[in-house]
Amino acid sequence: MLSVPALTANADDPRLLTACGAWNVANVEQLEQLCEGAARTDIGAIDLRHITTLDTVGAWLLEKLARGGATRAALTGADGPHDDLLEEVRGLNRGGPAERKSFNPLLQRLDQLGRGGRRLASDSGAFLHMLGTVSAALLGILRHPRSFRLTSTVYQLGRVGWQAVPIIALITFLIGAIIAQQGIFHFRRFGAESYVVDMVGILVLREIGVLIVAIMVAGRSGSAYTAEIGAMKMREEIDALSTMGLDPVAVLILPRILALVVALPILAFLGSLAALYGGGLIAWLYGGMSPAIFIARLHEAVSVRHFEVGIIKAPFMALVIGLVAAVEGLSVKGSAESLGERTTASVVKSIFLVIVLDGLFAVFFASIGM
């Protein structure tokens, strides 16, 4: 019995080939060379009666050779087991590349709009559900004050508030300095450099101060909350709390949200002071306005109402950041990729909602004359 594989052409008809020997993985190099040489000609049929051994590798090479021509070559003469193997291989990789379907651009846009609307409705529902759950947990604590986790809240307050003071002060100081520098540069053309104090004071106290602080807290603390809650979800620690009869919202989420609600107004106040200090320093060094003149002008241009407008927005922004962080954290699945996606989504959604909330407050305060 032949063991060396061979593939020969019929003397009368070169389109008829005869395969013989062992067509198995042990002779794969010789088989590939034989198939490459035979593939250069048009094959009509391959006689397999003289094949002694056939495995999956040999069967696939024969099938590939049969498919190589303009029309499929016939594989004839195979015995029972070989024929069964060839039949199995014949069904592999039958599908060609998927054809690209042409879409109507209008329908495609409508489909995207529908999907976006469905995601918006789902996110809004999750946000409102979390708001209701947190409110219920807060009411439970008001009924049973002993269940309030003071230690956890104070710890989170230290992380969100005290540890964030240096970076908040630095960034807001630079923002105030930049606003003052640009204002002096442009107002100097009109001889109205003193109005820089009005611009810096009103912008910082009403809008920029609390908005910049809220965005930084969303990127710093909101992402950290999402990552922490998401990691607990992945390790099934939240399920363990529920098994022990503890409410995960009251244990994990409520202390973090309360810490944010308390810390953000304080950080906004400190950030506004740092921004005013930066603006005053630049007005002194760049604009030649002494600190006494800057403070006197600031006292004339800015009232307590501007400060109240900015501070009133801070707790609501903190609540939005905390709720979004909790919702995204609880949405984490069992993979690190999901954790990264939800953390990114938490930051993006928090910043977006903070800016939208700031705009709504601006319209509201303008309508009531503040």
Legacy VTK file of the C-alpha trace (Angstrom):
# vtk DataFile Version 3.0
C-alpha trace
ASCII
DATASET POLYDATA
POINTS 370 float
0.000 0.000 0.000
1.306 3.388 -0.952
2.086 5.790 1.872
3.736 8.576 -0.096
1.079 11.004 -1.342
0.837 11.721 -5.045
-1.423 13.624 -7.409
-1.083 12.711 -11.086
-2.924 13.762 -14.214
-4.496 11.342 -16.698
-2.478 10.966 -19.897
-5.563 11.233 -22.138
-7.320 14.044 -20.227
-5.134 16.368 -18.069
-8.298 17.647 -16.341
-8.720 14.266 -14.636
-6.458 13.804 -11.605
-5.743 10.749 -9.486
-4.843 11.092 -5.784
-3.075 8.271 -4.007
-1.079 7.569 -0.841
-1.525 8.981 2.653
-3.297 12.339 2.666
-2.813 13.211 6.326
-1.155 15.810 8.516
2.164 13.922 8.540
2.608 14.732 4.833
1.123 18.215 4.914
4.128 19.923 3.307
4.160 17.518 0.329
0.374 17.788 -0.011
0.486 21.588 -0.126
3.122 21.467 -2.868
1.030 18.973 -4.859
-2.084 21.103 -4.523
-0.247 24.286 -5.494
1.027 22.630 -8.655
-2.370 21.194 -9.562
-4.191 24.443 -8.874
-2.534 26.040 -11.890
-4.658 23.860 -14.233
-8.382 23.554 -14.735
-9.550 20.441 -12.864
-12.588 18.473 -13.914
-12.519 15.561 -11.444
-10.256 13.946 -8.836
-10.206 10.155 -8.413
-9.777 9.216 -4.715
-9.897 5.401 -4.953
-6.183 4.967 -4.328
-5.970 7.118 -1.160
-4.878 4.898 1.730
-5.179 7.372 4.626
-7.280 10.521 4.848
-7.688 12.927 7.774
-9.195 16.385 8.139
-6.114 18.168 6.757
-6.050 16.034 3.629
-9.802 16.284 3.152
-9.702 20.075 3.429
-6.851 20.323 0.884
-8.827 18.192 -1.553
-11.947 20.276 -0.983
-9.994 23.476 -1.450
-8.513 22.106 -4.672
-11.978 21.146 -5.921
-13.290 24.664 -5.272
-10.351 26.393 -6.926
-11.547 26.334 -10.539
-14.250 28.217 -12.356
-16.543 25.243 -11.697
-16.356 22.840 -8.806
-14.366 19.657 -9.561
-15.943 16.318 -8.694
-14.388 14.148 -5.971
-15.036 10.524 -6.993
-14.174 7.034 -5.793
-13.923 7.706 -2.060
-14.883 4.823 0.239
-17.365 5.066 3.129
-15.338 6.712 5.959
-13.441 8.942 3.532
-16.646 9.982 1.826
-18.233 10.875 5.191
-15.235 13.030 6.100
-15.298 14.781 2.725
-19.010 15.433 3.175
-18.359 17.112 6.519
-15.565 19.252 5.087
-17.685 20.176 2.069
-20.011 22.206 4.279
-17.254 24.364 5.817
-16.644 28.006 4.846
-19.377 28.016 2.278
-20.420 31.583 2.907
-18.628 34.274 1.001
-18.096 37.840 2.205
-21.288 39.481 3.305
-22.699 41.850 0.785
-22.960 45.425 1.885
-26.559 46.449 2.023
-27.472 49.843 0.719
-29.476 51.856 3.211
-31.662 54.814 2.605
-29.831 57.742 4.310
-33.113 59.133 5.595
-34.162 55.797 7.083
-30.710 55.350 8.579
-30.942 58.745 10.277
-34.401 57.917 11.562
-33.106 54.608 12.905
-30.273 56.367 14.716
-32.720 58.923 16.084
-34.988 56.154 17.352
-32.135 54.303 19.002
-30.930 57.525 20.615
-34.407 58.285 21.892
-34.703 54.806 23.369
-31.336 55.181 25.144
-32.383 58.605 26.427
-35.630 57.180 27.793
-33.755 54.288 29.419
-31.175 56.593 31.014
-33.870 58.986 32.220
-35.834 56.126 33.756
-32.745 54.782 35.535
-31.908 58.281 36.814
-35.405 58.867 38.193
-35.472 55.395 39.720
-32.190 56.080 41.505
-33.499 59.456 42.690
-36.571 57.765 44.151
-34.495 55.021 45.770
-32.119 57.520 47.366
-35.069 59.616 48.576
-36.645 56.543 50.151
-33.358 55.660 51.850
-33.085 59.224 53.165
-36.620 59.088 54.550
-35.760 55.813 56.240
-32.785 57.447 57.940
-34.955 60.375 59.073
-37.343 57.873 60.680
-34.474 55.884 62.208
-31.532 58.274 62.752
-29.436 55.526 64.348
-29.148 53.829 60.961
-27.298 56.821 59.505
-23.689 55.901 58.705
-21.914 58.976 60.012
-18.418 57.498 59.833
-18.788 56.578 56.180
-20.244 59.999 55.321
-17.430 61.859 57.091
-14.846 59.681 55.360
-16.381 60.362 51.955
-16.605 64.062 52.820
-12.885 64.094 53.493
-12.163 62.395 50.169
-14.493 64.564 48.102
-13.979 67.841 49.947
-10.757 68.186 51.878
-8.522 66.255 49.490
-9.890 68.195 46.513
-9.177 71.659 47.904
-5.620 72.037 46.490
-6.459 71.142 42.889
-9.725 73.121 42.984
-7.957 76.203 44.340
-5.162 75.944 41.772
-7.448 75.528 38.759
-9.906 78.262 39.774
-7.002 80.606 40.587
-5.681 80.117 37.054
-9.155 80.550 35.541
-9.655 83.833 37.383
-6.212 85.034 36.346
-6.843 84.189 32.680
-10.221 85.951 32.652
-8.689 89.048 34.202
-5.739 89.064 31.806
-7.933 88.757 28.724
-10.360 91.362 30.043
-7.602 93.882 30.730
-6.053 93.251 27.310
-9.308 94.036 25.474
-10.777 96.711 27.775
-7.519 98.668 27.660
-8.315 99.680 24.088
-11.371 101.563 25.328
-9.856 102.917 28.538
-12.245 100.807 30.625
-9.836 98.605 32.518
-11.736 99.048 35.760
-14.675 97.093 34.332
-12.521 94.002 34.457
-13.400 93.786 38.136
-17.112 93.684 37.298
-16.591 90.970 34.709
-14.412 88.795 36.911
-16.620 89.175 39.977
-19.946 88.475 38.282
-18.655 85.651 36.080
-16.869 83.891 38.923
-19.575 84.214 41.554
-22.594 83.523 39.329
-21.364 81.051 36.724
-17.726 80.130 36.212
-16.792 79.388 39.814
-19.471 76.794 40.582
-19.483 75.396 37.031
-15.727 74.747 36.897
-15.790 73.206 40.372
-18.744 70.971 39.468
-17.034 69.780 36.278
-13.846 68.992 38.184
-15.775 67.143 40.893
-17.597 65.148 38.207
-14.280 64.124 36.658
-12.537 63.464 39.960
-15.136 62.159 42.415
-17.940 61.053 40.081
-15.640 58.759 38.137
-14.184 57.397 41.384
-17.675 56.605 42.706
-18.603 54.813 39.490
-15.398 52.779 39.543
-15.825 51.830 43.213
-19.476 50.815 42.909
-18.785 49.047 39.606
-15.912 47.059 41.131
-18.174 46.053 44.022
-20.806 44.970 41.495
-18.244 42.857 39.617
-17.073 41.159 42.832
-20.717 40.591 43.883
-20.205 42.578 47.083
-23.470 44.442 46.507
-25.326 41.128 46.262
-23.631 40.066 49.489
-24.958 43.178 51.247
-28.475 42.371 50.079
-28.054 38.773 51.278
-27.083 40.059 54.734
-30.260 42.147 54.854
-28.576 45.510 54.292
-29.762 48.111 51.801
-26.902 48.796 49.322
-28.293 52.256 48.575
-28.264 53.274 52.246
-24.855 51.703 52.862
-22.930 52.664 49.719
-24.694 55.350 47.704
-26.405 57.658 50.203
-23.235 58.549 52.185
-21.432 59.391 48.946
-24.247 61.586 47.633
-24.610 63.403 50.970
-20.868 64.010 51.033
-21.061 65.494 47.519
-24.034 67.700 48.415
-22.172 69.090 51.435
-18.730 69.362 49.836
-19.573 70.979 46.498
-20.933 74.297 47.905
-17.852 74.572 50.139
-15.542 73.842 47.219
-17.452 76.332 45.057
-17.000 79.004 47.734
-13.265 78.306 48.074
-12.888 78.132 44.298
-14.602 81.476 43.861
-12.283 83.058 46.419
-9.260 81.591 44.630
-10.529 82.851 41.256
-11.094 86.353 42.640
-7.641 86.284 44.175
-6.137 85.263 40.843
-8.044 87.999 39.050
-6.947 90.583 41.607
-3.316 89.511 41.364
-3.300 89.833 37.577
-5.119 93.175 37.776
-2.342 94.388 40.072
0.620 92.989 38.145
-0.709 93.299 34.582
-3.156 96.191 34.836
-1.541 98.349 37.533
-4.648 98.235 39.755
-3.762 98.100 43.420
-5.450 95.502 45.680
-7.279 98.242 47.590
-8.792 99.636 44.397
-9.682 96.123 43.197
-11.481 95.284 46.449
-13.320 98.623 46.508
-14.427 98.199 42.907
-15.444 94.585 43.593
-17.543 95.756 46.541
-19.377 98.201 44.277
-19.891 95.822 41.341
-20.828 92.608 43.119
-23.643 92.075 45.577
-24.496 89.163 47.821
-27.194 88.184 45.331
-24.567 87.118 42.787
-22.951 84.882 45.376
-26.322 83.386 46.333
-27.121 82.570 42.708
-23.899 80.578 42.389
-24.126 78.749 45.707
-27.775 77.752 45.280
-26.850 75.753 42.166
-24.073 73.788 43.851
-26.144 71.214 45.845
-28.297 70.384 42.826
-25.220 69.854 40.667
-23.752 67.628 43.366
-26.965 65.587 43.489
-26.899 65.090 39.718
-23.251 64.004 39.777
-23.864 61.523 42.583
-26.963 60.000 40.996
-25.312 59.567 37.602
-22.243 57.999 39.219
-24.424 55.548 41.152
-26.538 54.596 38.126
-23.499 53.961 35.936
-21.716 52.055 38.695
-24.648 49.700 39.193
-24.833 49.173 35.407
-21.352 47.629 35.250
-21.287 44.060 33.939
-18.716 41.388 34.703
-15.784 42.688 32.652
-13.096 45.328 33.000
-14.144 46.732 29.626
-17.631 47.393 30.955
-16.166 49.119 34.008
-14.112 51.446 31.810
-17.062 52.217 29.536
-19.362 53.033 32.445
-16.758 55.212 34.135
-16.290 57.206 30.949
-20.061 57.458 30.466
-20.441 58.677 34.043
-18.043 61.574 33.522
-19.517 62.563 30.152
-23.131 62.412 31.332
-22.369 64.240 34.573
-20.610 67.120 32.819
-23.381 67.348 30.235
-26.131 67.422 32.866
-24.223 69.929 34.991
-23.967 72.326 32.044
-27.640 71.819 31.161
-28.615 72.399 34.788
-26.533 75.584 34.884
-28.320 76.856 31.790
-31.732 76.079 33.284
-30.827 77.912 36.474
-29.598 80.894 34.429
-32.974 81.102 32.660
-34.828 80.669 35.957
-32.892 83.344 37.830
-33.214 85.742 34.896
-36.980 85.212 34.878
-37.312 86.090 38.580
-34.936 89.059 38.324
-31.923 87.688 40.230
LINES 1 371
370 0 1 2 3 4 5 6 7 8 9 10 11 12 13 14 15 16 17 18 19 20 21 22 23 24 25 26 27 28 29 30 31 32 33 34 35 36 37 38 39 40 41 42 43 44 45 46 47 48 49 50 51 52 53 54 55 56 57 58 59 60 61 62 63 64 65 66 67 68 69 70 71 72 73 74 75 76 77 78 79 80 81 82 83 84 85 86 87 88 89 90 91 92 93 94 95 96 97 98 99 100 101 102 103 104 105 106 107 108 109 110 111 112 113 114 115 116 117 118 119 120 121 122 123 124 125 126 127 128 129 130 131 132 133 134 135 136 137 138 139 140 141 142 143 144 145 146 147 148 149 150 151 152 153 154 155 156 157 158 159 160 161 162 163 164 165 166 167 168 169 170 171 172 173 174 175 176 177 178 179 180 181 182 183 184 185 186 187 188 189 190 191 192 193 194 195 196 197 198 199 200 201 202 203 204 205 206 207 208 209 210 211 212 213 214 215 216 217 218 219 220 221 222 223 224 225 226 227 228 229 230 231 232 233 234 235 236 237 238 239 240 241 242 243 244 245 246 247 248 249 250 251 252 253 254 255 256 257 258 259 260 261 262 263 264 265 266 267 268 269 270 271 272 273 274 275 276 277 278 279 280 281 282 283 284 285 286 287 288 289 290 291 292 293 294 295 296 297 298 299 300 301 302 303 304 305 306 307 308 309 310 311 312 313 314 315 316 317 318 319 320 321 322 323 324 325 326 327 328 329 330 331 332 333 334 335 336 337 338 339 340 341 342 343 344 345 346 347 348 349 350 351 352 353 354 355 356 357 358 359 360 361 362 363 364 365 366 367 368 369
